[in-house]
């Protein structure tokens, strides 16, 4: 059975994901502080579950870590570890392939008619 979803569960989930995603980028807390404008102490407090975080701060972290905001809410078992960071890249690549194929084949069909 999965863990009960409550405020504490979400708080812990966000904190652990920030720490994990920061480590995947090989960022120290100081690096992340510089890239987000958040203080080093604040990042440390978030990761150590001493403080909560606002949507504004999550947006800053998302941009600095180059991840989609939903990735802060994925349980570790679902995230796929290191692979989570590449979901957006895969999606972008797939969209480019579909766009290229659509342009290549649908444009030819329209021109030949």
N, C-alpha and C positions, 0 to 999 in steps of 0.2 A: 504494500500500500504506500502511496506517495505521502510525503510530509504534508501536514496541514498548512494550507496557504493562508497566512495572516501577515500582519505588518512586519513582524520580526523575520519571517521567512523571506519576504521581499527585500527587506533591509540587508539581511545577510547575503542574499543572492547578488544584489547590486555590488556590495562591498567586495565579495570574492571575485566577481567578474572584472571589476575595475583593476584589481591587483593582478589577475591572470592575464588580462589583455595588455596591461602595461608591461608585464614580464615578457610576453610574446614579442613585443616591439623592442625589447632590450632597453626600455626606458627606466631610469631611476625615478624615484618620486620627485627629485629635483628637476630632472628633464621634463617630466610631465607638468610640473609647476610652471616652468618657463614657457612651455608650449600652450598652456591653457590660461595663464594669468591667475590661476588659483594658487593660494599659498601652499608651500610645502607642508606646513603643519596641518592645513585643512585636508590635503590629500592623505596624509598619514592618519588623521582622525577618521576619515571615511573608510579607508582600508582596514582599520582596526575597530570598526563598528562603534566608534565613539560619537560620530555625527551623521546625520542624514544628509541628503543631497537634493538640490532643486533641479527642476527641468533645465534651467539655464546652465547650471554646472554640468549636467549630463550632456548637454549639447556641446559644450566646450571640450569635454573629454572625448566625445564621439568624434569631433573634428580632429583633435590632436592625435587620437589613436587610429584614425582612418577606418572606423567601423560604423555600422548602422546602430542607432540607438537601441533597437530591440535586442542586440547582442548582450546588453547589460542585464537582461531579464531571463536569459536561457539557462536552465539548469545544466550543470556540467555534463551529465549523461547525454543530453540532447545536443550540446554544442559541438561535439566532435573534436574537442581540444583545439589543436592548431588549425584544423580545417575550417573552423567557424570564420576565421578572418578572411578566408578566400571565397566565401559564399557570394559576396557582392561582386568580386572579380569574375566569378563563373557566370553570374547572371548578366553582367555587362557584356562579356564575351559572347554568350548565347544570343543576346539581343542583336549584337553586331552581325553575327552569322545569319540570323533570320532576316535581318534588314537587307544584307547583301544578296541573299538568295531571292528575296522578294523583289528587290530592284532588278536583279539580273533576269529572272524568269518572267515576272509579271510585266515588266517594261517591254520585253521582247514580244510577249503575247499582244499587248496593246498596240505596238508599232506594226505588227504583221497584219492586224485587222483593218 
